[in-house]
Amino acid sequence: MKIHIIFSCILILACSLIRAEVSVTDYRKTLEDLSKQEQAGIKAPDLYYNLGVCHARLGDESKAVLYFLRALNLNSAHRDARHNLEYLISLSPDRELYPRRQFVGNLLLSVYHWFNLNRLALALLLMLLLTAVSTHWLLHYPRDRERGLPVLLTTITLILLCGVIIALGGKTYRLQYNHKAVVQASAAPLYPEPDASLNSTRILHQSLIVEIAETKGDWCRVNLPGGISGWIKSRELLRVLP
């Protein structure tokens, strides 16, 4: 009886290992096919998202974070890419560097991310229409009556219109000049100056997201999520926009 139980356990374990090996092989094949599409010049949020999933399944967290960031750079409202990115950040050894936002901050940031370029373009058209209507109402409002309401509505629509224009400009700029990068080395030293002979101020780990502030030769000055700044070798980074 015990022999049968042991044999069954061994058989189940062997089947699990075979399924895991097949799964890894499938992800490698899928990654190869998706990489060919990327090399062909295709740029799409879903393509980058699928590349990120494949890299995550294969254990390459730095490239997974990189491709999730690339997907969000094209479409900030890509819910699955943001969810997976936040999950990988929660597993990062440097997760304490990321700022913790309060409820209101998270809510405002979520609203900002929801308005991708397409939704902002529609919002811009809507606000232009509302601004034109409210301005027309104000200009043709009887002069002998209190004009507080049309003035208020016109002011509100103008403020919202300016906000949409600023957000649209910011996202358009980010699309072309995204300075974010991902640390690809398992342990990358951060130096106070671009000089490897100095003592490092701290060690950065794989998949940490940084902002490149300056490039000097083989060095990059980066800003960490918590506001710390320092220099790191360029080869240790994967840029969101290569």
C-alpha positions, 0 to 999 in steps of 0.5 A, a space after each residue: 500500500 505504501 509503495 503505491 502511495 509513494 509511486 503515485 506521489 512520484 508520478 504526480 511530481 513528474 507530471 508537474 515538472 513536465 507541465 512546468 517545462 512545457 509552460 516555460 517552453 511555450 513562453 519562450 516560443 511566444 517571447 520569440 514570436 513577439 520579439 520578432 514583431 517588435 523588431 519589425 517596428 510594431 509599437 503597441 501597448 498590448 504587444 509590450 504588455 505580452 512581452 512583459 508577461 513572458 519576461 515575468 514568467 521566465 524570471 526576468 523581472 527587469 525586462 518585465 518592468 521595462 515592457 510594462 512601462 513601455 505599454 503604459 507610456 503608449 496607453 496610461 490606462 492599460 489596466 493589466 500592465 499597471 496592475 502587473 507593474 505594481 505587483 512587481 514593484 511590491 516584490 522589489 527589494 527596493 520597494 521602500 524607496 517608492 513613495 506611499 501616497 494617501 487615498 486622495 493622492 492615489 485617487 487623483 493619480 488614478 484619474 490622471 492615468 485613466 485619461 490616456 491620449 485618446 480620452 484626453 483628445 475627446 475631453 479637449 473637444 468636449 471642453 472646447 464645445 462647452 467653453 464656446 457655448 458658455 462664452 456665447 451665453 455670457 456675451 449674449 446675456 441681458 446686460 440688465 440682469 445679474 451675470 454671476 452664473 454665466 461668468 462662473 460657468 465660463 470661468 469653470 469651463 476655461 479652467 477645465 479646458 486649460 487643465 485638459 490642455 496641460 494634461 494632453 501636453 504632458 502626456 504627449 511630451 512623455 510619449 516622446 521624451 520619457 526619461 525613465 529607466 529600469 535597473 537590469 543588474 542584480 546589484 548596481 552601485 550608486 555613486 555620488 559622482 561619475 567615478 567608480 573609484 569612490 565609495 558607493 552610496 547604496 546598492 540598487 537592485 534589479 527592476 528598480 525604476 529610476 529617472 535619468 536626469 543627465 548623461 555623461 559618457 558612460 554614466 547616468 545621473 539618476 533620480 530614485 523614486 524617493 528623491 535620492 540622486 546619484 550616478 550609475 553606469 549606463 550599461 546597468 540601465 534599460 531605458 523605456 525609450 531606447 
